[in-house]
Amino acid sequence: MSKTDYYTDNDLSTWERIKKAFANDWEQTKADFGSDSARDMDQDVDDTVKQMAGSDDAFENREQAFRFGYIAQQRYASDHPQWNDDLDARLRKEYDGNYDADRRYIQHAYGYRPRS
């Protein structure tokens, strides 16, 4: 499988359904770790609509890594319920991007579980 063929239509459909929840979770995670620039998820609509365009830690700048990690979880969680060296090596080979720069975002997405 080539790296450009990694995502099936079903993978992308699943990603589109979860993407907004994941983006909100990312903002909350940054806030939980003390980021002054993270959106407060209890803001009103006007504040929520504001984008962090141009910010290095904006969700849009990390979406490729988050999508890859979340889809990898869907594919490999039964064999690798926890992140480990074998999984890391496999994902490094499959990732179509700068794995070293994006690894922590991929790992975060791999461990992501939507809130009920």
C-alpha atoms as one frame of an Amber mdcrd trajectory, in Angstrom:
protein
   0.000   0.000   0.000   1.424   3.379  -0.919   1.341   6.155   1.605  -0.976
   8.215  -0.606  -3.494   5.355  -0.674  -3.513   4.990   3.111  -7.032   6.317
   3.684 -10.100   4.540   2.388 -13.349   6.422   1.723 -14.717   4.845   4.897
 -11.696   6.094   6.891 -12.222   9.634   5.641 -15.954   9.510   6.332 -15.255
   8.371   9.884 -12.681  11.122  10.286 -15.112  13.816   9.130 -17.620  12.680
  11.764 -15.098  12.826  14.594 -13.005  15.823  13.482 -14.948  18.596  15.239
 -15.085  16.712  18.522 -11.368  16.034  18.205 -10.617  19.711  17.512 -12.575
  20.731  20.607 -10.786  18.110  22.659  -7.426  19.420  21.415  -8.310  22.936
  22.520  -9.431  21.659  25.913  -6.244  19.623  26.278  -4.114  22.693  25.625
  -6.147  24.653  28.163  -5.795  21.851  30.709  -2.019  22.071  30.347  -2.016
  25.812  30.962  -1.942  27.283  27.470  -2.994  30.921  27.558  -3.892  30.767
  23.861  -6.276  27.771  24.068  -9.974  28.471  23.667 -12.143  28.109  26.737
 -14.713  25.569  25.631 -17.382  27.386  27.679 -17.135  30.557  25.584 -20.071
  32.035  23.714 -20.591  31.460  19.984 -18.616  34.533  18.875 -15.561  33.416
  20.807 -15.872  29.815  19.700 -16.059  30.799  16.026 -12.738  32.683  16.193
 -10.000  30.613  14.611  -6.407  30.391  15.646  -5.294  30.938  12.038  -1.583
  31.450  11.792  -0.873  29.882  15.149   1.660  27.068  15.086  -0.461  25.001
  17.451  -3.765  25.496  15.628  -5.704  22.295  15.050  -5.651  22.903  11.300
  -1.842  22.709  11.362  -1.969  19.322  13.075  -4.966  17.745  11.362  -2.901
  15.426   9.148  -1.190  13.940  12.206  -4.406  13.682  14.226  -6.281  12.050
  11.331  -3.460   9.561  10.779  -3.265   8.630  14.468  -7.019   8.266  14.853
  -7.336   6.082  11.738  -4.339   4.020  12.889  -6.190   3.418  16.161  -9.201
   2.171  14.213  -6.985  -0.214  12.249  -4.496  -1.430  14.824  -6.007  -1.081
  18.311  -6.999  -4.734  18.476  -3.349  -5.783  17.988  -1.876  -2.745  19.756
  -4.286  -1.492  22.452  -1.444   0.633  23.855   1.226   2.604  22.047   4.430
   0.543  21.829   7.694   0.363  19.889   6.334  -2.061  17.263   3.374   0.201
  16.539   5.630   3.258  16.473   7.915   1.628  13.893   4.965   0.578  11.737
   3.369   4.027  11.784   6.705   5.693  11.026   6.881   3.676   7.782   3.266
   4.426   6.846   3.148   8.161   7.632   3.276  10.558   4.696   4.798  13.515
   6.491   7.455  14.475   9.022   6.939  11.689  11.522   9.418  13.011  14.063
   7.745  16.439  14.115   4.222  14.966  14.263   4.782  11.883  16.413   3.343
  13.308  19.638   0.166  14.402  17.822  -0.157  10.999  16.155   0.279   9.319
  19.536  -2.265  11.633  21.151  -4.810  10.809  18.451  -4.091   7.096  18.730
  -5.059   7.231  22.385  -8.109   9.443  21.801 -11.495   8.124  22.922 -14.532
  10.311  22.177 -16.404  11.500  25.223 -19.821   9.946  25.626
